[in-house]
Amino acid sequence: MKSSTLRSFKIKHVLSGILVGVIAGGIIGILTSLLDNLFFLPPTIRGIIIGGIIGASIKLYEEFLFQAKFRKKSYPFLLVSRKILYVLTFSFWLILINTISAVIEHQYSFLQALQQTVFEGSFIRDIIIASILTLLIISIMQIRRLHRKGDLFYFITGKYSKPSEVKRIFLFLDLKSSTEIAEKLGNINYSNFLIDYYYDITEAILNSSAEIYQYVGDEIVLTWPFEKGIQNSNCINLYFDIKNTFELAKDTYISKYGVYPEFKAAVHGGMAVITWIGDIRKEIVFHGDVLNTTKRIQDECNKLDQSFLISQSLMEQIELPAYCKADYIEDIELRGKADKVKLYGLKFITD
């Protein structure tokens, strides 16, 4: 799904790639000047320019090609296509920039400079260095995609190595009638259905500044630091943005799968404990009553014939968007809790 929000998110990633490339290119330029016993400034400038272009190229290809167009391709296809595309791109820019540099520095003709760059210069060495740098950058990018934002930094710095209390908002979003849909579509088609479903909610997640905490089958758990979750009603807007997304995409899903996503959700906030767990496989997890309560509130959706439930304790701390209303449902005695929880159903005002 194309959107200004998604493009903006991707452009930020491209800019971060340029910054990393500039820093890495500058360092490599200084190192090559030492290896070739040259004055450091020209190789460093070339390194900065080439590094910036390489960083931009990697991010542009990753965000607008591989993640957007080729996201369902096999890993071997992605590996080979990445290598070919990157080597060709980097070869082109290395030759062009070094050739122009030789023209400026030595007053060569363009053909003389091109010949020197390819056959007499350090072209092969530079390609090898750029390829190794690219491999490292891609590896780090793929590792980051396997974890939530910030997890790699938290692991390196040791943050949350000991349990800490944080105030968070959690939203549990669960696909309705998932068993019936899975039986109707079959395993492979249902898996493709979920892939499209999760891909199409990306824009709304980015809009709301939510963090993806967990995928649990056809359920997704999203979270915010408390202040960020209530800011601009982010934790409520997310649900209705997703609802609107699938209303607009309804015909596409029905033509492709014969069904379209409908879901139930619950949102609640409070204190949670965050820490690293595991030895063979480490993961940052949240513990606490707030998660258990949110899940149990969501379990009440079907019983109460509601699509989106919010606890009174959270609703009292947030300004409802003008487009929605909150209807008191009832006080619910949730399993494992001594006190009853007041629940409200959120709906479009036009509903």
PyMOL commands that set and color helices and strands:
alter all, ss='L'
color gray80, all
select helices_A, chain A and resi 4-35+41-66+75-106+110-120+123-145+151-157+178-185+187-200+202-208+226-248+250-257+289-304+312-315
alter helices_A, ss='H'
color red, helices_A
select strands_A, chain A and resi 164-175+211-216+219-225+263-277+283-287+308-311+324-332+341-348
alter strands_A, ss='S'
color yellow, strands_A
deselect
rebuild
show_as cartoon
